[in-house]
Amino acid sequence: MALPQAANIDLANKLKEEGNAFFREEKYTQALEKYNEALQVGGDSAVLYSNRSACRMKLKKYAVQLDPNFVKAHARLAAAY
């Protein structure tokens, strides 16, 4: 049974706040999980995607590690610096 839209938004906001708390504690893996959960329940905001990216940067999880031959990933990594 799907949650009503307002409940989805409330749950996504709760998960985002939990992620923010983990991020402040430098628990980036747990924060990333909460941001992913928030996106899965229907949260779809630039803030969630940005927070998720910040976690991945702190964890040094870069796309170039997944596929060293992916040129666009190298270009985006260079642009970030």
N, C-alpha and C positions, 0 to 999 in steps of 0.2 A: 504494500500500500504506500503510495507516494505521499510525502508530507505536503501540506498546503504551502503555497509560495511564501507567505509570511514566516511560517515555521522554518522553511529552508533558509531564509535570509537570517533569521535569528540564530539558527544553529551554525551557519557559516560564520557569523560574527563572533559567536562564542568560541569556535575553533580557531579563528584568527587571533583572538585575544590570548588564548592558550598558547598559540604559536609565538606570539610576541613575548610572552613571559619566558618561554624556553629560550628564545633568541637573546633576551637580556641576560639570561644566565649562561650564555654561550653554549647552550645545548642545541646545536644547530641541526643535528639529525632529528631530534624530537620536534623541533620547530618546523622543519621541512615536512614531516609527516602530518602535522596539524594543518599546515597550509594546503597540502594535497587533499586532505579530508574536506577542508572548507570548499575547495574547488569542486570536489566530487558531489557534495550535497547541493550545489547550485550557486555557491558564491562565485561570481564572475566579475572580479574587479581588477583594475590595474594594480591596486595595492597588493592583492594576494599574489599576483604573478611577480611583482617586484620583490616582495618579501621572500618568495620562493627562490628567486634568482640570487638574492643576498645570501641565503643559506648555502646555496650551491657554491657561491664564490668563497665563502668562509670555509667550506669543506673541501675546496679545491677540486670540485667535480666539474670538469670542463668537457665540452663535446669533443675536443681534440683527443681526449683520452679514450673515448669510445671508438673513434675512427680517426686515427692519425692522418689519413689521406683525405679527409673532408676539408677541402680548401676554404669553404665559406666559414667554417668554425675557426680556422686560423685567422682569417680576416677579421672576424668579429672579436676575437680575443685581442688582436692587435689594436683594434679600434677602442677597446675598453681601457687601454693604457695610453 
